[in-house]
């Protein structure tokens, strides 16, 4: 957290049957917006930059109002000084790298050139100044886009799905590098993505958007460890969901999995679902222990470093048909399973359970 | 050999000058009007777009004589606009070189407009958005980003417009007539000398027109081809 740094955006916009109605307020340095495609997350970013016009709302950065419908303030994008990185980088195709970086700068030519060259070398793309964007690789293009934004010294940087155009091989590397390059940037950065890994790595605070609304917000750990509902848990990568009945504050029944769990912690009365991450099961062979689901293997996906196993719960209530239970295993566990065969039961550990609402 | 020199010496070169002058003037006017119209039309709603686009494209699909007829209706010195232009500004359109330019512009304009529009529509809107968020003025965005990116389309539009304007016949003959040395363009000369049986002169002008037309298309191909190398699209 940095003092005097505060992004606040209240945006309302109706388009056909879709209604964006969100409120974001944060003084975190790196803010993430997580949402499925079509949830309104890009629209939010575009509204902050002034590319899209909200119907009403209020947008403020560090106390400066960029947009306020009730006060009829609506700064042009040119006056907002917001750095926007587009999904496809939107580099100007007929301009060289240097011209791209120079294009937003005002003031004396020599100074601008010096600034641009300094930024280009900071981004590690020196030697490419006179190339055209079409001649660069995806990773290089992204650095040019970042240089073009940073040289302009914006008061906030907006990243719109910045890694989706890169192939997987480059993605991890570019993520690490970009987050490093952003380290010495003084202002706030807001990143929109549908990738939980990206956002988990990047964000201090996350806003989860669903169907045009903020459905949960908080620091990154709390979002990933305590998602409040099924939709959010899904976005954070949770694979297994089941409807439950709370029997008493320490006992829940999962009819679909045919198991009743005894828990030491107290379960809120309004819990209707549980989520359980695919890596968190423990295998049990032979005799049943507590909090175990009897399972039968139905499908298997071998990946280079991981095996995805899909099980049907044997004792599950047939009327309450549920999705297969996913158990993803790696390394040692793969070897163990190879030697001992498929487990008879999957054990659920209490502290890994996500207690959810519909 | 001598007879060729003789022929070229005796030839009235005015049709070539008149055609070139007309073509250049009509191209300059169409260039700016076409780009302006293309930009306006793109921003319109779908319905307004279809109507306005229809009107702007009409001169291209109508027989030029029909366009010429309407132009006569408008600019005739016995009609309100013609009277107004004549009395207030002392401008005459019918049977003048200005008439040549107006006829050629009206007929050739849709080529510029449609090419510019197609080129603009292919531009990624995010390029313009990026320019805005980077603080570039709308003027700079248009001339530094939009026009260069739309370059090949604009260039081929311009050349086609020039070629079409230079060769205009139907509307020109109705509005400006064929006054040798004044409104007698190459295409009108070809018609006239052919009618009088002078196939040598007609053939000469035909060869000139063929050469210019081929040069125009060749230049377009060179420009767009070169550009495709620089800007990798797909």
Boltz contact constraints between the chains, C-beta under 6 A:
constraints:
  - contact:
      token1: [A, 49]
      token2: [B, 133]
      max_distance: 6.0
  - contact:
      token1: [A, 51]
      token2: [B, 129]
      max_distance: 6.0
  - contact:
      token1: [A, 77]
      token2: [B, 132]
      max_distance: 6.0
  - contact:
      token1: [A, 77]
      token2: [B, 133]
      max_distance: 6.0
  - contact:
      token1: [A, 78]
      token2: [B, 132]
      max_distance: 6.0
  - contact:
      token1: [A, 78]
      token2: [B, 135]
      max_distance: 6.0
  - contact:
      token1: [A, 82]
      token2: [B, 133]
      max_distance: 6.0
  - contact:
      token1: [A, 84]
      token2: [B, 133]
      max_distance: 6.0
  - contact:
      token1: [A, 86]
      token2: [B, 126]
      max_distance: 6.0
  - contact:
      token1: [A, 90]
      token2: [B, 126]
      max_distance: 6.0
  - contact:
      token1: [A, 90]
      token2: [B, 127]
      max_distance: 6.0
  - contact:
      token1: [A, 90]
      token2: [B, 130]
      max_distance: 6.0
  - contact:
      token1: [A, 92]
      token2: [B, 145]
      max_distance: 6.0
  - contact:
      token1: [A, 93]
      token2: [B, 149]
      max_distance: 6.0
  - contact:
      token1: [A, 93]
      token2: [B, 231]
      max_distance: 6.0
  - contact:
      token1: [A, 94]
      token2: [B, 148]
      max_distance: 6.0
  - contact:
      token1: [A, 94]
      token2: [B, 149]
      max_distance: 6.0
  - contact:
      token1: [A, 104]
      token2: [B, 134]
      max_distance: 6.0
  - contact:
      token1: [A, 104]
      token2: [B, 135]
      max_distance: 6.0
  - contact:
      token1: [A, 134]
      token2: [B, 231]
      max_distance: 6.0
  - contact:
      token1: [A, 134]
      token2: [B, 232]
      max_distance: 6.0
  - contact:
      token1: [A, 152]
      token2: [B, 134]
      max_distance: 6.0
